[in-house]
């Protein structure tokens, strides 16, 4: 059995174990990234741009 099938079977089993009257959790509120996180993302984007400069879609 491949990983995807195993994961799907686990998911189905977990759902079967779940109490029917148990409410689902609400997704967390979305928040703005901190200034520090924005700076790190900007740095990562710059490095990514440098690495991809001059590359074409045909490059491996």
Secondary structure as GFF3:
##gff-version 3
##sequence-region A 1 60
A	DSSP	alpha_helix	3	17	.	.	.	ID=ss1
A	DSSP	alpha_helix	35	52	.	.	.	ID=ss2
###
